[in-house]
Amino acid sequence: MRSPFQRLAIRLLTVVVFTIMIVREGYGQAITMTPVVDPGTRPTPKVQKARPGPWGELEYWEIWLEPPTQLVLSAAYLSEKGEWRLPLMAPDEVRRYFLTNGLTEEQVDSLLVPERVREERDWIAIQPPIELIESFTPEFRNSFYTALGKWSFNRFQDKPFALGGDTVRSLADAGRHRIPQDVIDYADRLVYQRGGQNVLTDYPQVLQKMPAMQTRLELTKLLMRARSMMVRLRITPDSDLDQLRKYWSAGRRNRDVLPILNAVASTQDVEYLDIVHLLPPNPRKYLYAYARASMAVANDFPDCFWTSFNFLEPESSDRNLDYPVNRLVGTRWLEVKEPLRFGDMIIVEEIATGEAVHACTYIADDLVYSKNGLSLLRPFVIEDLSSVLNGYLLPGKTVARYYRHRDIVNEID
């Protein structure tokens, strides 16, 4: 039998070996974890106060979420080659396509040399020179990549990394990373605008600047950082407990939160309750997390509509994966006017067609709960409603409508 000291030595040796394995994953490069801002000087999160209302005294601050490593690896981002792909066509048609979409004769000549062109079963793959990509203006990058993006096999032209109002630099400043500053600056030079937000398509070209796989993984996760809010309710002896109970119970649809609300209110020297404890079971389970592949039905994954229509339900319904707007709006969900209440649904729809393009659930003040898109790499978050509407409301094209669960409407009436 080994002595305690022998067992300790074995554990330490195991840690050393495991650490060496991690370093070797970076192609033999040991990379020191360094924050953008030194931990001793990084500013603490700025706590903000919500406007007063029936929800009580709310305080919130910004956090940033990154997808789990396994999710990123399973999406096969790191193996992308940065090719441009066209449907199978004759060589003269390929040349004509690029000329029609704005490339010069000289640029097309540099692009269509034999060693850069490869014919696959379903498409023609072309590896563009990095000098050509770097020469594009943001405006041309948008128009040219939008044209390539009409074919889904052009992965990042079809669905580029959406940065919103952020840049690669601002995302990097949000937390620790090991990305060299010159790579961050280089990536920002390739950012352009599409649909009113900053996007990055030439991600594979940025990866070429970093040979270490671990650093490539960190860049990918950095580009997928998602902003959310941590929110807490302050309960003091002066708080109107009856009003708090009425608001957060959502007409008894959410009455199960009353015991924890009462407990905190009656506990001496405890005056804060994290908002997660006041949410119904579904959002309480998923907030700040990422959907699992097992939650899919066929090719349908949880999106903003699934998230909003399941908010007040005791169990998640897979039926809400199948665009539930037409089925439930007007029956289970009734249109209302402001002011909004906890659990109300906000749907942004196209004026011309009435088709819904986004949905989120009202929490309080300017805070909503949502999931942006059906990707497994998009988390469930709390965000500010004003930013959501700024991103989705287009004058003369889209409008926001408000809906309340019929059970809450009936109980209020």
Backbone torsions as a table, in degrees:
resi	resn	phi	psi	omega
1	MET	NA	135.4	-178.5
2	ARG	-75.9	147.1	176.1
3	SER	-75.6	164.2	177.0
4	PRO	-56.7	-35.6	-179.8
5	PHE	-68.5	-37.3	177.1
6	GLN	-64.9	-42.0	179.8
7	ARG	-64.0	-38.7	178.1
8	LEU	-63.9	-41.9	179.6
9	ALA	-62.2	-39.5	179.2
10	ILE	-64.6	-41.5	179.2
11	ARG	-62.2	-43.9	-179.5
12	LEU	-63.8	-40.3	177.8
13	LEU	-62.8	-39.1	178.6
14	THR	-62.1	-42.2	178.8
15	VAL	-62.1	-42.6	-179.6
16	VAL	-63.0	-45.6	180.0
17	VAL	-61.9	-43.4	-179.9
18	PHE	-63.0	-39.1	178.4
19	THR	-64.2	-41.2	177.9
20	ILE	-61.2	-39.3	179.3
21	MET	-62.7	-39.5	178.9
22	ILE	-64.0	-43.6	179.7
23	VAL	-61.8	-39.9	-179.6
24	ARG	-65.5	-27.5	177.1
25	GLU	-61.7	-24.3	178.9
26	GLY	-88.9	34.4	-179.7
27	TYR	54.2	40.5	175.4
28	GLY	82.4	2.9	-178.0
29	GLN	-102.1	122.7	174.4
30	ALA	-87.6	119.8	-175.8
31	ILE	-111.3	124.6	-179.9
32	THR	-78.7	131.0	177.4
33	MET	-73.2	114.8	178.9
34	THR	-129.0	133.2	178.6
35	PRO	-78.0	159.1	175.0
36	VAL	-63.3	-41.5	176.3
37	VAL	-115.9	134.0	-179.2
38	ASP	-55.6	137.3	-176.7
39	PRO	-55.3	-30.1	-178.7
40	GLY	-74.6	-20.1	-177.0
41	THR	-114.4	-8.6	-179.5
42	ARG	-60.8	129.0	-179.7
43	PRO	-65.1	143.9	176.6
44	THR	-71.8	154.6	-179.8
45	PRO	-55.5	139.3	179.7
46	LYS	-82.0	114.2	179.3
47	VAL	-83.4	125.1	-179.9
48	GLN	-113.5	154.5	178.9
49	LYS	-105.5	132.9	175.3
50	ALA	-73.7	162.0	174.7
51	ARG	-65.9	146.4	179.0
52	PRO	-65.7	148.6	-179.6
53	GLY	-173.8	-173.2	-179.4
54	PRO	-63.7	-14.5	178.0
55	TRP	-77.2	-11.0	179.8
56	GLY	94.9	-158.5	-180.0
57	GLU	-94.1	108.8	179.9
58	LEU	-107.0	139.6	173.1
59	GLU	-124.4	143.6	-177.3
60	TYR	-149.0	158.5	176.8
61	TRP	-149.1	159.5	-173.3
62	GLU	-83.6	139.4	171.3
63	ILE	-132.6	165.9	178.7
64	TRP	-126.1	133.9	-179.0
65	LEU	-110.0	144.3	173.8
66	GLU	-122.7	144.0	179.4
67	PRO	-67.8	150.9	176.7
68	PRO	-60.2	149.3	-178.0
69	THR	-55.2	-43.7	-175.9
70	GLN	-62.6	-35.2	177.7
71	LEU	-64.2	-42.3	-179.4
72	VAL	-66.0	-43.7	-179.1
73	LEU	-65.0	-39.2	-178.5
74	SER	-67.7	-22.4	178.1
75	ALA	-80.8	-4.5	174.0
76	ALA	58.9	34.7	178.0
77	TYR	-67.7	-38.6	-170.1
78	LEU	-69.7	-14.6	-177.8
79	SER	-98.0	2.4	-178.7
80	GLU	-66.4	138.9	-175.5
81	LYS	-96.3	-12.3	-178.8
82	GLY	77.0	26.9	179.0
83	GLU	-78.7	155.6	166.2
84	TRP	-100.8	136.0	-176.8
85	ARG	-122.8	139.4	176.5
86	LEU	-125.6	152.1	173.4
87	PRO	-59.3	157.0	179.5
88	LEU	-57.3	125.5	179.8
89	MET	-156.8	166.7	-179.3
90	ALA	-69.8	153.8	-179.2
91	PRO	-54.0	-40.3	179.9
92	ASP	-67.7	-29.5	176.5
93	GLU	-71.2	-36.4	176.2
94	VAL	-60.8	-48.1	179.0
95	ARG	-60.1	-44.0	-178.9
96	ARG	-63.4	-38.1	179.9
97	TYR	-59.3	-49.3	-176.8
98	PHE	-67.5	-38.2	177.6
99	LEU	-65.7	-41.3	179.7
100	THR	-63.0	-32.0	-177.1
101	ASN	-96.0	18.2	165.2
102	GLY	108.9	-6.6	177.6
103	LEU	-77.4	150.8	177.8
104	THR	-84.3	166.7	177.4
105	GLU	-57.6	-43.0	-179.3
106	GLU	-63.6	-42.0	179.2
107	GLN	-65.0	-40.9	179.3
108	VAL	-65.8	-37.8	177.4
109	ASP	-60.5	-42.6	-179.9
110	SER	-69.3	-25.0	-176.8
111	LEU	-82.4	-35.9	-169.1
112	LEU	-102.0	26.2	172.3
113	VAL	-68.3	146.6	-171.4
114	PRO	-53.6	-38.3	-176.6
115	GLU	-70.8	-10.0	179.1
116	ARG	-100.7	-6.2	-174.4
117	VAL	-115.1	133.1	-179.9
118	ARG	-139.5	131.9	179.7
119	GLU	-98.1	124.2	176.2
120	GLU	-104.6	-176.8	-177.7
121	ARG	-65.1	-39.4	-172.7
122	ASP	-111.1	-8.4	-176.5
123	TRP	-159.1	170.6	171.6
124	ILE	-104.1	123.2	-179.3
125	ALA	-101.5	131.6	-178.1
126	ILE	-128.4	124.9	178.6
127	GLN	-93.3	105.4	-175.1
128	PRO	-73.5	146.6	174.0
129	PRO	-64.5	139.7	-179.2
130	ILE	-62.1	-32.0	179.4
131	GLU	-64.0	-34.6	178.5
132	LEU	-67.0	-45.5	-179.8
133	ILE	-61.9	-42.3	-177.8
134	GLU	-69.1	-19.7	-178.1
135	SER	-81.8	-12.2	-176.4
136	PHE	-69.6	140.7	168.8
137	THR	-79.5	159.3	177.2
138	PRO	-56.9	-38.2	-178.7
139	GLU	-66.5	-44.1	178.9
140	PHE	-68.6	-37.9	178.7
141	ARG	-57.5	-41.3	179.8
142	ASN	-64.9	-50.3	-176.5
143	SER	-67.4	-41.7	-177.1
144	PHE	-68.6	-43.9	-178.6
145	TYR	-74.5	-28.0	174.3
146	THR	-63.7	-39.4	177.7
147	ALA	-65.2	-45.5	177.8
148	LEU	-65.3	-30.0	-175.8
149	GLY	-71.9	-7.4	177.8
150	LYS	-70.7	-13.9	173.2
151	TRP	-105.5	121.5	-174.0
152	SER	-65.4	-17.5	178.6
153	PHE	-74.4	-8.9	167.0
154	ASN	-89.8	84.9	-165.6
155	ARG	-55.6	-52.7	-172.9
156	PHE	-87.8	-14.7	170.0
157	GLN	-76.7	-36.4	178.0
158	ASP	-72.0	-48.0	-178.6
159	LYS	-133.3	83.4	179.2
160	PRO	-70.4	167.4	172.3
161	PHE	-65.5	119.1	-178.6
162	ALA	-92.3	117.2	-177.0
163	LEU	-100.7	-4.1	-177.5
164	GLY	64.8	-129.6	177.1
165	GLY	-90.2	3.1	-177.9
166	ASP	-88.7	167.9	169.9
167	THR	-119.1	173.1	176.1
168	VAL	-62.0	-37.8	179.4
169	ARG	-63.2	-46.3	-178.2
170	SER	-67.3	-34.3	175.1
171	LEU	-66.4	-38.8	178.2
172	ALA	-65.3	-37.3	-179.4
173	ASP	-68.7	-13.3	-176.7
174	ALA	-77.9	-12.3	-178.4
175	GLY	-173.7	-177.5	-178.7
176	ARG	-67.9	151.0	174.8
177	HIS	-167.3	169.7	178.5
178	ARG	-120.5	25.0	-176.8
179	ILE	-85.0	125.4	177.3
180	PRO	-58.0	143.6	-177.2
181	GLN	-60.9	-35.4	-179.2
182	ASP	-67.3	-29.0	176.4
183	VAL	-71.0	-40.4	177.4
184	ILE	-61.4	-45.8	178.9
185	ASP	-63.1	-39.2	179.3
186	TYR	-63.9	-44.8	179.5
187	ALA	-61.2	-39.9	179.8
188	ASP	-65.2	-28.7	177.5
189	ARG	-69.9	-17.7	179.8
190	LEU	-98.4	-3.1	178.7
191	VAL	-74.3	142.1	176.4
192	TYR	-142.4	175.7	-177.4
193	GLN	-104.9	136.6	172.7
194	ARG	-141.9	127.1	179.0
195	GLY	61.1	31.3	176.4
196	GLY	83.2	4.9	177.9
197	GLN	-132.2	158.6	177.9
198	ASN	-75.7	135.9	179.1
199	VAL	-137.2	158.5	177.1
200	LEU	-130.0	120.4	177.8
201	THR	-102.2	-37.4	-173.0
202	ASP	-82.7	41.6	177.3
203	TYR	-59.3	-44.2	179.2
204	PRO	-59.7	-33.8	178.9
205	GLN	-69.0	-33.9	176.7
206	VAL	-67.6	-38.6	179.2
207	LEU	-57.9	-32.7	-178.2
208	GLN	-63.5	-17.7	178.6
209	LYS	-77.8	-11.4	-175.3
210	MET	-130.9	106.1	-178.6
211	PRO	-73.8	-24.1	-175.7
212	ALA	-74.9	125.5	-177.3
213	MET	-62.0	-38.0	-178.8
214	GLN	-64.1	-38.5	178.9
215	THR	-70.7	-36.1	174.9
216	ARG	-61.4	-41.3	178.3
217	LEU	-62.5	-42.5	-179.5
218	GLU	-65.0	-38.7	177.3
219	LEU	-62.3	-42.8	-179.3
220	THR	-61.6	-45.1	179.1
221	LYS	-66.7	-35.2	177.9
222	LEU	-62.4	-42.8	179.6
223	LEU	-66.5	-19.9	-179.0
224	MET	-100.2	8.0	178.8
225	ARG	-58.1	137.6	-178.2
226	ALA	-124.5	132.3	179.5
227	ARG	-79.8	138.5	173.1
228	SER	-143.4	178.9	179.7
229	MET	-123.0	137.1	165.7
230	MET	-93.9	131.8	-174.0
231	VAL	-130.4	140.5	176.0
232	ARG	-136.7	149.7	177.6
233	LEU	-101.0	128.8	177.4
234	ARG	-95.8	124.3	-179.4
235	ILE	-118.0	120.5	-178.9
236	THR	-122.3	170.9	176.0
237	PRO	-57.8	-21.5	-179.7
238	ASP	-89.4	-4.1	-177.8
239	SER	-67.7	143.4	176.6
240	ASP	-84.5	93.2	-173.8
241	LEU	-65.6	-36.4	178.8
242	ASP	-62.7	-40.6	178.9
243	GLN	-67.4	-40.1	177.9
244	LEU	-63.0	-43.9	179.6
245	ARG	-61.8	-42.7	-178.5
246	LYS	-65.1	-41.8	-176.1
247	TYR	-70.1	-51.5	-172.1
248	TRP	-78.0	-17.2	177.0
249	SER	-80.9	-11.0	174.4
250	ALA	51.1	56.7	178.6
251	GLY	58.8	36.2	178.0
252	ARG	76.8	-4.0	174.6
253	ARG	-67.3	-22.1	-177.4
254	ASN	-126.8	32.1	-174.4
255	ARG	-66.7	-15.3	-179.1
256	ASP	-67.2	-11.7	179.3
257	VAL	-85.4	-8.2	-175.6
258	LEU	-62.5	-40.2	179.3
259	PRO	-58.4	-44.5	-179.4
260	ILE	-69.7	-34.6	177.1
261	LEU	-64.5	-45.0	178.8
262	ASN	-65.8	-37.2	-177.8
263	ALA	-65.2	-45.0	179.5
264	VAL	-66.2	-39.4	-179.2
265	ALA	-63.6	-29.6	-176.2
266	SER	-99.1	0.9	-179.4
267	THR	-94.1	124.5	-176.7
268	GLN	-67.4	141.0	176.9
269	ASP	66.3	12.2	173.5
270	VAL	-117.7	119.6	-175.5
271	GLU	-129.3	4.0	-179.8
272	TYR	-121.1	139.1	176.4
273	LEU	-131.6	121.1	178.4
274	ASP	-62.9	138.3	-175.4
275	ILE	-60.4	-25.7	-177.9
276	VAL	-59.2	-29.1	-179.7
277	HIS	-76.7	-9.8	179.5
278	LEU	-103.2	0.7	179.6
279	LEU	-87.5	154.4	173.4
280	PRO	-63.3	168.8	-174.0
281	PRO	-54.6	-43.7	-176.0
282	ASN	-65.1	-55.7	178.2
283	PRO	-65.7	-29.9	177.0
284	ARG	-62.3	-36.0	-178.9
285	LYS	-73.0	-36.6	-169.9
286	TYR	-102.7	-16.5	-175.9
287	LEU	-55.3	133.3	-179.1
288	TYR	70.5	7.3	-178.7
289	ALA	-112.3	176.1	179.0
290	TYR	-115.9	143.0	179.2
291	ALA	-63.7	150.6	178.4
292	ARG	-97.2	153.0	178.9
293	ALA	-60.7	-29.2	-179.3
294	SER	-68.5	-12.0	179.6
295	MET	-82.7	-5.5	-177.8
296	ALA	-79.7	152.4	169.3
297	VAL	-123.1	114.7	-171.9
298	ALA	57.2	-120.6	-179.9
299	ASN	-103.6	14.4	-178.4
300	ASP	-98.8	127.4	179.7
301	PHE	-118.4	158.3	178.3
302	PRO	-56.1	131.5	177.8
303	ASP	-128.6	-163.3	-177.8
304	CYS	-65.1	-34.3	-178.8
305	PHE	-72.1	-45.2	175.0
306	TRP	-56.4	-43.7	-177.3
307	THR	-64.2	-45.2	-176.3
308	SER	-74.2	-42.2	-177.7
309	PHE	-72.9	-18.6	177.1
310	ASN	-94.5	-3.1	-172.0
311	PHE	-54.9	-49.1	-175.3
312	LEU	-96.5	1.3	-177.2
313	GLU	-83.1	143.4	179.6
314	PRO	-66.4	-28.3	178.3
315	GLU	-132.3	145.0	176.0
316	SER	-68.6	133.6	179.5
317	SER	-107.2	125.0	177.1
318	ASP	-67.0	-19.5	177.9
319	ARG	-61.6	-25.0	-180.0
320	ASN	-76.4	-1.3	171.7
321	LEU	-76.2	-20.0	-173.8
322	ASP	-101.0	66.3	176.8
323	TYR	35.9	78.8	-173.2
324	PRO	-77.7	-1.3	-172.8
325	VAL	-58.8	-53.8	-176.8
326	ASN	-63.8	-30.9	-175.2
327	ARG	-79.9	-32.6	-170.0
328	LEU	-112.8	-25.3	178.2
329	VAL	-72.5	127.5	-177.3
330	GLY	96.7	-15.7	177.7
331	THR	-114.8	-72.6	178.4
332	ARG	-81.8	-28.2	179.4
333	TRP	-117.7	126.1	-174.8
334	LEU	-112.2	140.1	-177.5
335	GLU	-70.4	138.2	179.7
336	VAL	-134.5	171.7	175.8
337	LYS	-108.1	167.1	173.2
338	GLU	-66.8	155.2	6.6
339	PRO	-76.8	149.9	-179.0
340	LEU	-85.7	158.1	178.2
341	ARG	-120.3	163.6	175.4
342	PHE	-55.1	128.4	179.1
343	GLY	94.3	-8.8	176.5
344	ASP	-65.6	149.4	-179.3
345	MET	-104.9	135.8	176.6
346	ILE	-110.3	121.4	-179.5
347	ILE	-119.6	126.4	174.1
348	VAL	-96.5	125.2	-177.4
349	GLU	-131.5	157.4	177.0
350	GLU	-74.1	133.9	-178.2
351	ILE	-66.6	-41.0	-174.6
352	ALA	-69.2	-40.2	-173.2
353	THR	-109.2	-19.1	-175.0
354	GLY	78.1	3.3	-178.9
355	GLU	-74.0	131.6	179.0
356	ALA	-75.5	135.7	179.8
357	VAL	-113.3	-17.1	178.1
358	HIS	-162.0	154.1	176.4
359	ALA	-144.3	148.2	173.7
360	CYS	-151.4	168.1	-175.1
361	THR	-116.9	132.7	-177.1
362	TYR	-75.1	131.9	175.7
363	ILE	-102.7	-64.2	-179.7
364	ALA	-173.1	155.2	178.5
365	ASP	48.2	-113.3	-179.1
366	ASP	-111.0	23.5	-173.9
367	LEU	-108.5	134.2	178.5
368	VAL	-134.2	159.4	178.1
369	TYR	-110.0	134.6	-177.2
370	SER	-164.2	176.4	170.7
371	LYS	-138.3	124.9	-174.4
372	ASN	-91.0	97.4	177.7
373	GLY	92.3	169.7	-176.1
374	LEU	-94.4	-0.7	-179.4
375	SER	-63.8	141.2	174.3
376	LEU	-66.9	-13.2	-179.1
377	LEU	-91.6	7.8	175.9
378	ARG	-109.4	121.1	-176.4
379	PRO	-83.6	169.7	171.3
380	PHE	-85.6	127.0	-170.0
381	VAL	-137.7	164.7	164.8
382	ILE	-107.7	126.9	-179.5
383	GLU	-137.2	171.2	-179.0
384	ASP	-84.8	133.8	-176.9
385	LEU	-60.4	-36.9	-177.9
386	SER	-60.9	-38.7	178.1
387	SER	-68.2	-39.1	178.5
388	VAL	-60.5	-48.3	-177.8
389	LEU	-67.8	-34.9	177.2
390	ASN	-62.1	-31.8	-179.1
391	GLY	-81.6	-26.9	-173.2
392	TYR	-111.0	-23.3	-178.6
393	LEU	-83.9	118.4	177.7
394	LEU	-116.9	120.9	-176.3
395	PRO	-51.9	126.6	178.2
396	GLY	79.2	-4.5	-176.7
397	LYS	-118.8	-38.9	-178.7
398	THR	-132.1	158.9	-178.7
399	VAL	-145.7	150.5	177.8
400	ALA	-99.8	133.5	175.7
401	ARG	-124.0	153.2	-174.3
402	TYR	-118.4	138.9	-176.9
403	TYR	-134.9	147.7	-179.8
404	ARG	-127.8	142.0	178.8
405	HIS	-60.3	136.8	-174.3
406	ARG	-60.6	-31.8	179.3
407	ASP	-63.6	-38.4	179.4
408	ILE	-71.4	-40.3	177.5
409	VAL	-59.6	-45.7	-178.2
410	ASN	-65.7	-38.1	-179.0
411	GLU	-71.4	-35.3	178.1
412	ILE	-68.2	-42.4	179.7
413	ASP	-67.7	NA	NA
